[in-house]
Amino acid sequence: MTQSPKKSSLALTLGGIALMLAGAVAGWQFERMRGAGGDIGPKVREYLLENPEVLPEAMERLRQKETGKQLAAVGDKLFVEFPGAVLGNPQGKVTLVEFTDFACTFCRASVGEVEALIRDNPDLKVVVRELPILSPKSADAARWALAAAEQGKYPDFHKAMFAAGKPDDATIEAAARVAGLDLDRARRFIANPRVDGELRANVGLAQQLGFDGTPAWVVGDQALSGAVGREALAKAIAKARES
């Protein structure tokens, strides 16, 4: 199901706490091996209570470490788009990957934010990975989006489909007509096993990265879940550009 920002934040917080506790236990064991002696558990607890400001920083570092491992496992294939399924500058120096579902209201709300980011960043390439997990009709819309990409009209269909509302046979065809697709050519292309293969691959990538909803984003070495907003994405893009 689609994640809300609150749900995404809660999931990251709980995960960070679990990792932090695991790290604390490992540190305690290390100190014991060094012969520090005594039970330092209470001391650690006392330090954390007196210095709670260190917790967010520790959690963020642990989150970044885990994200780095996940991105390394996925490799460069994450950033290689289905031919034509790109927004912004196809030759851009900075790549933002977006996992999206046409049935996702948060994804629909993010359309204008992504357009603004593209306007503000002429070197931004947005690789869109269709992740139709909400309904069978969102899967149909995703297939038509890939057919639009094959005809060089992906951005037009992407925008028209989200503007059309909830995916169904009527809205999908309407979006295809607005985008100027050759409908017969699109239907032939959708029958190609390559199309469903792309959707399965996207599901696999999302699972490897720990995404369980849309929208989800990757830029540089950062992964973000949910409708994080234009400002957070802009900061992530700026950081990726500097690295």
ABEGO torsion letter per residue (X at the ends): XBBBAAAAAAAAAAAAAAAAAAAAAAAAAAAAAAGAEEBAAAAAAAAAAABAAAAAAAAAAAAAAAAAAAAAAAEAAAABBBBGBBBEBAABABBBBBBBBAABAAAAAAAAAAAAAAAABAABBBBBBBBBAABAAAAAAAAAAAAAAAAGAAAAAAAAAAAAEBBBAAAAAAAAAAAGBBAAAAAAAAABAAAAAAAAAAAAAAAAAGBABOBBBBBEABBBBEBAEAAAAAAAAAAAAAX
